[in-house]
Amino acid sequence: MNRDPSCIFCRIVAGEIPSRKAYEDDELLAFHDIAPWAPVHVLVIPKEHVASFYDVTEGHTPMLGRIMALAPRLMRENGVTGGFRTLVNTGPDGRQEVPHLHVHVMGGPRPWAKG
């Protein structure tokens, strides 16, 4: 599996940095954001290092589909019933802060602190 030892999300996947996990399997990890924008704010990442959405290829299609299918499950499991938002920031102009593909899944009662 491709891993970047300087990437904070790769280090979370490796267990070097703790996280509050919401889901994990062989391919994906979901964990609660440490600076949430909403009452429920989960990040879903591939365990393989993919730097950004720019780096996605057709070979990543099944993984991306699994991420999208996981989002509503995570929201239901965390008590979100009134809807949620999914967001992928891509590159510096897209406000991506961590260079590892991640999908923000956010929900809960409004108003949110941000977003």
C-alpha positions as CSV (number, residue, x, y, z in Angstrom):
1,M,0.0,0.0,0.0
2,N,1.3,3.4,-0.9
3,R,2.0,5.5,2.2
4,D,3.7,8.9,2.8
5,P,5.5,8.9,6.2
6,S,5.2,12.7,6.3
7,C,1.4,12.7,5.8
8,I,-0.6,13.2,9.0
9,F,-3.5,11.1,7.6
10,C,-1.1,8.2,6.7
11,R,0.2,8.4,10.3
12,I,-3.3,8.2,11.6
13,V,-3.9,5.1,9.4
14,A,-0.7,3.6,10.8
15,G,-1.9,4.2,14.3
16,E,1.0,6.6,15.0
17,I,-1.4,9.4,15.8
18,P,-4.7,8.7,17.7
19,S,-8.1,9.4,16.2
20,R,-11.7,8.9,17.2
21,K,-12.6,6.3,14.7
22,A,-16.1,6.1,13.2
23,Y,-15.4,3.3,10.8
24,E,-12.5,1.2,9.5
25,D,-12.0,-1.6,7.0
26,D,-9.1,-2.8,4.9
27,E,-9.4,0.1,2.4
28,L,-11.1,3.0,4.3
29,L,-10.8,4.9,7.6
30,A,-13.4,7.3,8.9
31,F,-12.7,9.5,11.9
32,H,-14.2,12.5,13.7
33,D,-12.6,15.8,12.7
34,I,-10.6,17.4,15.5
35,A,-11.9,20.9,14.5
36,P,-15.5,20.2,13.5
37,W,-17.5,22.6,11.4
38,A,-20.8,20.8,12.3
39,P,-22.2,18.9,15.3
40,V,-21.2,15.7,13.4
41,H,-18.1,16.1,11.2
42,V,-16.4,12.9,10.0
43,L,-13.5,12.6,7.5
44,V,-13.5,9.5,5.3
45,I,-10.1,8.7,3.8
46,P,-8.6,5.9,1.7
47,K,-5.8,4.1,3.6
48,E,-3.7,4.3,0.5
49,H,-2.0,7.6,0.1
50,V,-3.7,9.6,-2.7
51,A,-2.6,13.2,-2.4
52,S,-5.7,14.9,-3.7
53,F,-8.8,14.5,-5.9
54,Y,-6.5,15.6,-8.8
55,D,-4.7,12.3,-8.4
56,V,-7.7,10.1,-8.7
57,T,-7.8,7.7,-11.7
58,E,-10.5,5.4,-13.1
59,G,-8.9,2.7,-11.0
60,H,-10.1,4.6,-7.9
61,T,-13.7,4.4,-8.9
62,P,-14.7,1.5,-6.6
63,M,-13.0,3.2,-3.6
64,L,-14.8,6.5,-4.3
65,G,-18.1,4.7,-4.6
66,R,-17.5,3.0,-1.3
67,I,-16.8,6.4,0.3
68,M,-20.0,7.8,-1.0
69,A,-22.1,4.8,0.1
70,L,-20.5,4.9,3.6
71,A,-21.4,8.6,4.1
72,P,-25.2,8.1,4.8
73,R,-24.5,5.1,7.0
74,L,-22.0,7.2,9.2
75,M,-24.6,10.0,9.5
76,R,-27.4,7.6,10.6
77,E,-25.0,5.9,13.1
78,N,-24.2,9.3,14.5
79,G,-27.8,10.4,14.9
80,V,-28.0,12.8,11.9
81,T,-31.6,12.6,10.5
82,G,-32.2,16.1,8.9
83,G,-29.6,15.8,6.1
84,F,-25.9,16.2,5.7
85,R,-23.2,17.7,3.5
86,T,-20.3,16.0,1.7
87,L,-17.3,18.1,0.6
88,V,-14.0,17.4,-1.1
89,N,-11.5,20.2,-1.0
90,T,-8.9,19.8,-3.8
91,G,-5.5,21.6,-4.0
92,P,-4.5,24.9,-2.4
93,D,-7.0,27.0,-4.3
94,G,-9.7,24.5,-3.2
95,R,-8.7,25.0,0.5
96,Q,-7.3,21.5,0.9
97,E,-5.2,21.6,4.1
98,V,-4.0,18.0,4.3
99,P,-2.4,16.5,1.2
100,H,-4.3,13.2,1.4
101,L,-7.6,12.7,-0.3
102,H,-10.4,13.1,2.2
103,V,-14.2,13.5,2.1
104,H,-15.8,15.7,4.8
105,V,-19.2,14.4,5.8
106,M,-21.0,16.9,8.0
107,G,-24.5,17.0,9.6
108,G,-26.6,17.9,12.6
109,P,-28.8,20.7,13.5
110,R,-28.1,24.2,12.1
111,P,-26.6,26.7,12.5
112,W,-23.1,25.3,12.1
113,A,-20.0,27.0,13.4
114,K,-18.7,27.2,9.8
115,G,-19.7,26.2,6.3
